[in-house]
Amino acid sequence: MPSNGGKRVYVNGPEETIKYFYIFRLADGTIKRFDISLDARTLNYIPPGNQTPPEWAKLSYYKCSPCTLDETAHEFCTIASNIGEVVNAFKDSASYENAHVLIMTKARDISKSTTIQEGMSSLLGLYMVTSGCPVMEKLKPLVRYHLPFSTIDESVYRIVSMYLFAQYYLKGKGKKPDWELKKLADIYENIRLVNAGMSERLKNAASRDASISAVANLDGLASLVPILINDTLASIEDSFSSYLLE
């Protein structure tokens, strides 16, 4: 068996960064592009060196109730400080306006003719999970296999799979796993509180509703996940019949 020299092997290759490119073509022909770079090991967002966070990004401006960040160590909300460019780009846009959204990755391109709201939801979701927010960090494993415009069933499947992976690793570390998914609902309750806090921040950041509606779209998913888990698991049980018959 060939040796890897003790180096960690990544499924996505040896790259130091993972890149996502979001390109919005608006109804009037305007093009808006956003390049996202993530550390391939930690999946942390790598911000450009020249960004200046807006006033509404200060942690004290509207601190989410489950936030554990210390204001003496963090002047800015880790999420808000990274989404200023996106919010500003769509500050005069309405959520319902049409757009063609192209997402480019190393593995594939994904595109959809949709609304600004849906495109922004996918984009903001990336920032929110990779910016160092202690609450949103729980969803970070999903980022490596980011699936834009996923259906609710696809989202629930990915989320449950991610959570069970986490329990597998916990068991390997000698800790007690939550195979029955009891704590997953608690995670999503806190995620909804972050969504609510972010919506409050954005009220004074834009003249139109595109950004707030994009977060509302994410919150809609967060509200449905705990409700739909059992139904989704029941609906796909037959797919696992080959395992159940062993």
C-alpha positions in Angstrom: 0.0 0.0 0.0 1.5 3.4 -1.0 2.3 5.7 1.9 1.0 9.2 2.2 4.0 10.3 4.2 1.9 10.9 7.3 0.0 13.7 5.5 -3.7 14.1 6.0 -5.6 13.1 2.8 -8.7 15.1 1.8 -11.5 13.8 -0.4 -11.5 17.1 -2.3 -7.7 17.0 -3.0 -4.7 18.7 -1.4 -5.8 22.3 -2.0 -5.3 24.7 0.8 -8.6 26.4 0.0 -12.1 25.5 -1.2 -13.6 28.1 -3.5 -17.2 28.9 -4.3 -18.1 31.5 -6.9 -21.7 32.9 -6.9 -22.7 34.9 -10.0 -26.1 36.6 -10.1 -27.5 37.9 -13.4 -30.4 40.2 -12.6 -33.4 40.9 -14.8 -31.9 44.2 -16.1 -28.6 42.4 -17.1 -26.6 43.5 -14.1 -24.0 41.0 -13.0 -23.1 40.6 -9.3 -20.3 38.2 -8.4 -19.1 36.9 -5.0 -16.0 34.8 -4.5 -15.8 32.8 -1.3 -12.6 31.1 -0.1 -12.6 28.6 2.7 -9.7 27.0 4.6 -9.8 23.4 3.3 -9.1 21.9 6.7 -11.1 24.1 9.1 -13.7 25.2 6.6 -13.3 28.7 8.0 -14.1 31.7 5.7 -11.0 33.5 4.5 -12.0 37.2 4.3 -10.3 39.6 1.9 -7.8 41.8 3.6 -9.5 45.1 2.6 -12.9 44.8 4.1 -14.3 47.3 6.6 -17.3 46.0 8.6 -20.3 48.3 8.7 -21.6 49.9 11.9 -24.4 47.4 12.1 -21.9 44.6 12.2 -20.7 45.5 15.7 -21.4 42.8 18.2 -23.0 45.2 20.6 -25.4 46.5 17.8 -27.8 43.5 18.3 -26.2 40.5 20.1 -28.1 37.3 19.4 -29.4 35.7 22.7 -27.4 32.5 22.4 -24.2 34.3 21.5 -21.2 33.4 23.7 -18.7 35.8 22.2 -17.1 38.3 24.5 -17.5 41.9 23.3 -14.1 42.8 24.8 -12.4 40.3 22.5 -14.8 40.6 19.5 -15.7 44.1 18.4 -17.8 42.7 15.5 -20.3 39.9 15.0 -18.3 37.3 13.1 -21.2 36.7 10.6 -22.2 40.4 10.1 -18.6 41.5 9.5 -18.4 39.1 6.5 -21.7 39.7 4.8 -21.5 43.5 4.5 -20.5 43.3 0.8 -23.4 41.0 -0.1 -26.0 43.0 1.9 -24.8 46.3 0.3 -24.9 44.8 -3.2 -28.6 44.0 -2.8 -29.6 46.8 -0.5 -31.9 48.3 -3.2 -33.2 44.9 -4.4 -36.6 43.3 -3.7 -36.7 39.7 -2.6 -39.1 38.7 -5.4 -37.0 40.1 -8.3 -35.9 37.4 -10.8 -32.3 36.4 -11.1 -30.3 33.7 -12.8 -27.8 32.3 -10.2 -24.7 30.4 -11.2 -22.6 28.7 -8.5 -19.2 27.4 -9.7 -17.1 25.0 -7.7 -14.1 22.7 -8.6 -16.4 19.7 -8.8 -19.4 21.2 -10.7 -21.5 24.2 -11.7 -25.0 24.6 -10.5 -27.4 27.2 -11.9 -31.0 28.1 -11.4 -33.5 30.7 -12.6 -35.0 31.9 -9.4 -35.5 34.9 -7.2 -32.8 37.1 -5.5 -34.1 35.8 -2.2 -33.4 32.2 -2.9 -30.0 32.9 -4.4 -29.1 35.1 -1.4 -30.3 32.5 1.0 -27.8 30.0 -0.4 -25.0 32.5 -0.4 -25.7 33.9 3.1 -26.0 30.4 4.4 -22.4 29.8 3.5 -21.1 32.9 5.2 -23.2 32.3 8.4 -21.8 28.8 8.9 -18.1 29.5 8.1 -17.6 32.8 9.9 -16.9 31.5 13.4 -20.3 31.9 15.0 -20.3 29.5 17.9 -23.9 28.5 17.2 -23.7 28.1 13.5 -20.5 26.1 13.7 -22.6 23.0 14.3 -23.6 23.1 10.6 -20.1 23.6 9.3 -19.6 19.9 8.2 -22.3 20.5 5.6 -20.2 23.2 3.8 -17.6 20.7 2.4 -20.5 19.1 0.5 -22.5 22.3 -0.1 -25.6 21.6 -2.1 -27.2 24.9 -3.3 -31.0 25.0 -3.9 -31.5 21.6 -2.2 -35.1 20.5 -1.5 -36.4 20.1 2.1 -36.0 16.3 1.9 -32.4 16.6 0.6 -31.7 19.1 3.4 -33.1 16.9 6.1 -31.2 13.8 4.8 -27.9 15.8 4.7 -28.5 17.3 8.2 -29.3 14.0 9.8 -26.4 12.3 8.1 -24.0 15.0 9.3 -25.4 14.7 12.9 -24.9 11.0 12.9 -21.4 11.4 11.6 -20.8 13.7 14.6 -22.2 11.0 17.0 -19.9 8.4 15.4 -16.9 10.6 16.1 -18.1 11.3 19.7 -18.3 7.6 20.4 -14.8 7.2 19.0 -13.6 9.8 21.5 -15.2 7.9 24.4 -18.1 10.3 24.7 -21.8 9.5 24.8 -23.4 9.7 21.3 -26.9 10.9 20.7 -28.1 8.2 18.2 -31.8 9.1 18.8 -31.2 12.7 17.6 -32.6 14.2 20.7 -30.2 17.2 20.9 -30.6 18.1 17.2 -33.7 20.1 17.9 -31.8 22.1 20.5 -29.2 23.0 17.9 -31.9 24.3 15.6 -33.6 26.2 18.3 -30.4 28.2 18.8 -29.9 28.6 15.0 -33.4 30.2 14.8 -32.4 32.6 17.5 -29.3 33.6 15.4 -31.5 34.0 12.4 -33.8 36.3 14.4 -30.9 38.4 15.6 -29.4 38.7 12.1 -32.8 39.9 10.8 -32.8 42.6 13.4 -29.4 43.7 12.3 -30.4 43.9 8.7 -33.4 46.0 9.2 -31.3 49.2 9.1 -28.8 47.9 6.6 -30.9 48.0 3.4 -33.8 49.9 2.0 -35.4 46.9 0.4 -36.2 43.4 1.7 -33.9 41.1 -0.2 -31.4 40.4 2.6 -34.0 40.1 5.4 -36.1 37.8 3.3 -33.1 35.7 2.5 -32.5 35.1 6.2 -36.2 34.5 6.6 -35.9 31.8 4.0 -33.1 30.1 6.0 -35.2 30.4 9.1 -38.1 28.7 7.4 -35.8 25.7 6.8 -34.5 25.8 10.3 -38.1 25.7 11.7 -39.0 22.7 9.5 -36.0 20.5 10.2 -37.0 19.3 13.7 -40.6 18.8 12.6 -39.9 16.8 9.5 -37.1 14.6 10.8 -39.3 11.7 11.9 -41.5 11.8 8.8 -38.5 11.9 6.5 -36.8 9.0 8.2 -40.0 7.0 8.0 -40.6 7.8 4.3 -37.1 6.6 3.3 -36.9 3.5 5.5 -37.7 1.1 2.7 -34.6 2.4 0.9 -32.5 0.7 3.6 -34.3 -2.6 3.3 -31.1 -4.5 2.3 -29.6 -3.5 5.6 -32.7 -4.2 7.7 -32.9 -7.8 6.3 -29.4 -8.8 7.5 
